[in-house]
Amino acid sequence: MVPLDMTHYRFQFGLSLVELMVALLLGVVLSFGAVNLFMQSKFSFLQDEQTARMQEGGRYAQRYIARELGMAGFYGGVLRGADINSNLVSGANNCYDWLADTSRFVEHRNNVDSVGTTATAQTLPSACLSATDSLVPNTDVLLVRRVTDDTQYLRDETATVTGSATFDAARVYLRLEDYNVSTTLETGNNVGTAGSMPLSVWPYRAQLLFVRDWSVTVGDGVPALCRKEMSGGVMGPTTCLVEGVENLQVEFGIDTDDDYIPDQYLDAPNQAQLSLAMSARIFILMRSTNALAGYTNDKAYNLGSTPVAAQNDGLYRRVYQTSTLLRNSEALGI
C-alpha cells in the first residue's frame, strides 16, 4: 500500500501588504534623499554663480576706480591743470563746463542723496543727471580728470609723425604745442595738426562716477557703477560699468606737514584738503543680482568709516577695498 503524502507546498505570488508598505516607504525615503541632494546641489551652484559674479564685478570696479584715481591729473606733461586753456564752447551745459575745468584733478561728493546732494549741501551741476539717473543714497560721487595713457598724434622736433591725425568728433582732445607753450582743449573736429613742433594731441578723459539705483531698465532694483563723459561738444549718455555695486566710499590720505606721507584719511575732505591728498582708499560693497531662497543676510558692513546696516534679505554681499597713490597730485610737487 502506498503511503499518503501529507506534504503540502504553498506558493506565494506578488507582495503582501506589509512588504508593499515597506517598499513604498523605502521608495519615498530614497526619493526624498535624491530631491534633497538635487536641491542642495542647485543651491550650491546658484551660490557659487552669484559669488563668482560678485567677485568678478567687485575686482573690476576696484581696479577701474584705482586706475582712474592713480592717473587723475595726468595731462601729458602739463604739470598744473590750471595752466590748460580751453577752446570749448561753454555756457550751454553746466555739467559739460564742470568736466572741462582742469584746474582740479579730482572732485568728490561724500554720501550724496538720490539727486547728488551731500549733507553739507554740496550739489552736482543740474545737467549731470537725467530724470532717470537716481543715485543710491549715502554713496560717494567722484569726478576724475585726465588724458589717456598715450598720445593719439605726435609730431616731434624732427617732424617725425607717429599716430593718427584722424580725430573723433565725439571726443575732446588736449593739444600741446611747442613744449607746452600752447595748451588747449579742443573738440575732435577743431583740433588740427598745424603749428610749432613738437606737437602732440591727447584724448581728454573726464569721468563722473556714481552708483545708480538701477542697472539695465528703470526700476530693476539692481544698483550699478555708472559714469558720465563728454561727447565732443555735448555731454554723452550715462553708461554703466558694473552691475551689483551697492555702495562706493572713498577716503583720501591728506598730507598736513609736507613730508609726502598721508597723516590722516578723510571721508569728506574740502577742496583745500583734497589738494593735499597723497593717496586714496577705495571701498566697494558688492551684492548679488538675485536673492537666494532660504538665505538671509543679516550682516552689517563697514566701508572705512562708513557703516552699512544689515538688510536682512536674501542677497549675498561682500566688501572689496584697495588703496592707490595719487601720482599726479600737485601736492607731490613733481
C-alpha positions in Angstrom: 0.0 0.0 0.0 1.4 3.4 -1.0 1.5 5.8 2.0 -0.4 9.0 1.7 1.9 12.1 1.1 0.8 14.7 3.6 3.4 17.3 2.5 1.7 20.5 1.1 3.6 23.2 -0.8 2.2 26.6 -0.7 3.4 29.2 -3.3 3.1 33.0 -2.8 2.6 35.2 -5.8 3.2 39.1 -5.5 3.7 41.1 -2.4 2.0 41.1 0.9 0.5 44.3 2.3 3.4 44.7 4.8 6.0 44.2 2.1 4.3 46.7 -0.2 4.2 49.3 2.6 7.9 48.8 3.4 8.8 49.1 -0.3 6.8 52.3 -0.6 8.4 53.7 2.5 11.9 52.9 1.2 11.0 54.5 -2.2 9.8 57.7 -0.5 12.9 57.9 1.6 15.2 57.4 -1.4 13.2 59.9 -3.5 13.3 62.4 -0.7 17.1 62.0 -0.4 17.5 62.4 -4.2 15.4 65.5 -4.3 17.2 66.9 -1.2 20.6 66.2 -2.8 19.4 67.9 -6.0 18.2 71.0 -4.2 21.4 71.3 -2.2 23.4 70.9 -5.4 21.3 73.6 -7.1 21.6 75.9 -4.1 25.3 75.4 -4.1 25.5 76.1 -7.8 23.5 79.3 -7.6 25.5 80.4 -4.6 28.8 79.8 -6.4 27.4 81.6 -9.5 26.4 84.7 -7.6 29.6 84.7 -5.6 31.7 84.4 -8.8 29.8 87.3 -10.5 30.2 89.4 -7.4 33.9 88.7 -7.3 34.4 89.5 -10.9 32.4 92.7 -10.8 34.0 93.8 -7.5 37.5 93.3 -8.7 36.9 95.0 -12.0 35.3 98.0 -10.2 38.1 98.1 -7.7 40.8 98.1 -10.4 39.0 100.6 -12.6 38.5 103.2 -9.9 42.0 102.7 -8.6 43.4 103.1 -12.0 41.4 106.3 -12.7 42.4 107.9 -9.4 46.0 106.9 -9.9 46.1 108.6 -13.3 44.0 111.6 -12.2 45.7 114.9 -13.1 47.8 113.4 -15.8 47.8 116.0 -18.7 50.5 114.7 -21.0 53.3 116.7 -19.4 51.5 119.8 -18.3 52.2 120.0 -14.6 49.3 122.1 -13.5 45.8 121.7 -14.8 45.1 125.3 -14.2 47.6 126.2 -17.0 45.4 124.5 -19.6 43.3 126.8 -21.8 40.0 125.8 -23.4 38.6 126.4 -26.8 35.4 124.5 -25.9 32.1 126.3 -26.1 30.9 126.9 -22.6 27.6 128.0 -21.1 25.3 125.6 -22.8 25.6 122.8 -20.2 26.9 123.3 -16.7 27.9 119.7 -16.3 30.0 119.9 -19.5 31.7 123.0 -18.2 32.4 121.3 -14.9 34.1 118.3 -16.6 36.1 120.6 -18.8 37.5 122.6 -15.8 41.0 121.1 -15.5 42.0 123.3 -12.5 41.1 120.4 -10.1 42.3 116.9 -10.9 39.7 115.2 -8.8 36.5 116.2 -7.1 34.5 114.2 -4.5 31.0 114.3 -3.1 30.5 112.3 0.1 27.3 110.3 0.9 25.0 112.0 -1.5 21.2 111.6 -1.7 19.3 110.4 -4.7 19.9 113.6 -6.6 23.5 114.1 -5.7 23.3 116.5 -2.7 25.5 116.0 0.3 24.7 116.6 4.0 26.6 119.8 3.7 24.5 121.0 0.8 27.2 120.3 -1.9 25.4 119.6 -5.2 26.2 118.3 -8.6 25.6 120.6 -11.6 22.0 120.3 -12.6 22.7 118.9 -16.1 24.8 116.0 -14.8 22.0 113.6 -14.0 19.0 112.8 -16.2 15.5 112.5 -14.8 16.0 108.7 -14.5 19.5 108.8 -13.0 18.5 108.2 -9.4 21.5 107.7 -7.2 21.8 105.2 -4.3 21.6 107.3 -1.2 24.7 107.5 1.1 27.1 106.7 -1.6 30.1 108.7 -2.9 30.4 110.5 -6.3 33.8 111.0 -8.0 34.9 113.3 -10.8 38.3 112.3 -12.3 40.0 114.4 -14.9 43.0 113.2 -17.0 44.1 112.4 -20.6 44.6 108.9 -21.9 47.8 107.0 -21.3 49.4 107.8 -24.7 49.1 110.4 -27.4 46.9 109.8 -30.5 49.1 112.1 -32.6 52.7 113.2 -32.2 55.0 115.3 -34.4 58.4 115.6 -32.8 61.2 118.2 -33.2 62.4 116.4 -36.4 58.9 116.5 -37.9 58.6 112.7 -37.5 54.9 111.9 -37.2 53.5 109.0 -35.1 49.9 108.1 -34.5 46.8 109.1 -36.4 45.7 112.6 -37.4 42.1 111.4 -37.8 40.2 112.7 -34.8 36.9 111.6 -33.5 34.3 114.5 -33.5 32.6 112.8 -30.5 35.7 113.3 -28.3 37.6 116.1 -26.6 41.4 116.4 -27.0 44.2 118.2 -25.3 46.5 119.8 -27.8 50.1 120.6 -26.7 52.4 122.7 -28.8 56.0 124.0 -28.7 56.9 122.3 -25.4 53.6 123.2 -23.8 53.8 126.9 -24.6 50.3 126.4 -26.1 48.0 124.0 -24.2 44.3 123.9 -25.3 41.3 121.7 -25.0 39.6 121.2 -28.4 36.7 119.1 -29.8 37.7 116.5 -32.3 36.6 118.5 -35.4 38.7 121.5 -34.3 42.0 120.0 -33.2 44.2 120.4 -36.3 47.8 119.4 -36.6 49.4 122.7 -37.8 51.7 124.6 -35.5 55.1 124.7 -33.9 56.9 121.4 -33.1 56.8 119.4 -31.1 53.1 119.0 -31.2 51.1 116.3 -29.5 47.4 115.5 -29.2 46.0 113.6 -26.3 42.4 112.3 -25.9 40.9 114.1 -22.9 39.0 112.0 -20.4 36.9 113.4 -17.6 34.6 110.9 -15.9 31.8 111.4 -13.4 31.5 108.1 -11.5 28.5 107.3 -9.3 26.2 104.5 -8.1 22.8 104.4 -9.7 19.9 102.5 -8.2 19.1 100.6 -11.4 21.3 98.9 -14.0 19.5 97.9 -17.3 16.0 99.2 -17.0 14.5 101.8 -14.7 13.2 100.2 -11.5 15.0 96.8 -12.0 16.4 97.2 -8.4 20.0 96.2 -9.3 22.4 99.1 -8.5 25.3 99.7 -10.8 28.5 101.8 -11.0 27.9 104.2 -13.8 29.6 107.2 -15.5 29.0 110.3 -17.5 31.5 111.6 -20.0 31.8 114.4 -22.6 31.0 113.6 -26.2 32.5 116.2 -28.4 30.8 119.5 -27.7 28.0 118.0 -25.6 27.5 115.6 -22.7 27.3 111.9 -23.5 24.7 109.5 -22.1 25.0 107.6 -18.9 26.8 104.3 -19.3 27.0 101.7 -16.6 30.2 99.7 -16.0 29.5 97.2 -13.3 26.1 95.9 -12.0 25.7 94.9 -8.4 27.8 97.8 -6.9 25.6 98.8 -4.0 27.9 101.3 -2.3 31.1 103.2 -3.1 33.1 105.0 -0.4 36.4 106.8 -1.0 38.7 108.2 1.7 41.6 110.5 0.9 45.0 110.4 2.6 45.9 114.1 3.4 49.5 115.2 4.0 49.3 118.0 6.6 53.1 118.6 7.2 54.6 118.5 3.7 56.5 115.2 4.2 54.6 113.5 1.3 53.1 110.9 3.7 49.4 110.8 4.5 48.8 112.0 8.1 45.1 111.3 8.1 42.3 109.8 6.0 39.2 111.9 5.5 35.9 110.7 4.0 34.6 114.2 3.3 37.6 116.5 2.6 37.0 120.0 1.5 38.7 121.2 -1.7 41.7 122.7 0.1 42.3 119.4 1.9 41.8 117.4 -1.3 44.5 119.4 -3.0 46.9 117.9 -0.3 45.8 114.4 -1.0 48.6 111.8 -1.5 46.5 108.6 -1.7 43.0 107.2 -1.6 41.3 104.2 -0.1 38.5 102.7 -2.1 35.7 100.7 -0.5 33.1 98.9 -2.7 30.2 97.0 -1.4 29.0 94.4 -4.0 25.8 92.5 -3.9 24.4 89.6 -5.9 22.0 90.4 -8.6 19.4 87.9 -7.4 18.2 86.7 -4.0 18.7 83.1 -2.9 15.7 81.3 -1.4 16.3 80.2 2.1 19.2 82.5 2.7 19.0 85.6 5.0 21.9 88.1 5.0 21.9 89.6 8.5 25.5 91.0 8.3 26.4 94.6 8.8 29.4 96.1 7.0 32.0 98.8 7.5 33.3 100.7 4.4 36.1 102.6 6.1 34.5 105.0 8.5 31.0 104.5 6.9 28.8 101.8 8.5 26.2 99.9 6.4 23.4 98.3 8.4 22.2 94.7 7.8 19.5 94.5 5.2 18.1 91.1 6.3 17.3 90.0 2.7 18.4 87.1 0.5 21.3 88.8 -1.2 24.9 88.0 -0.9 27.3 90.9 -0.2 31.0 91.4 0.0 33.3 94.3 0.6 36.2 95.0 -1.7 38.9 97.5 -0.8 42.2 98.8 -2.1 44.5 101.8 -1.8 46.1 103.8 -4.6 48.7 106.6 -4.8 47.6 109.8 -6.4 50.6 110.0 -8.6 49.8 113.4 -10.3 48.6 115.3 -7.2 50.1 118.8 -7.2 50.8 118.3 -3.5 53.7 115.9 -4.6 55.5 118.9 -6.1 56.6 117.0 -9.2 
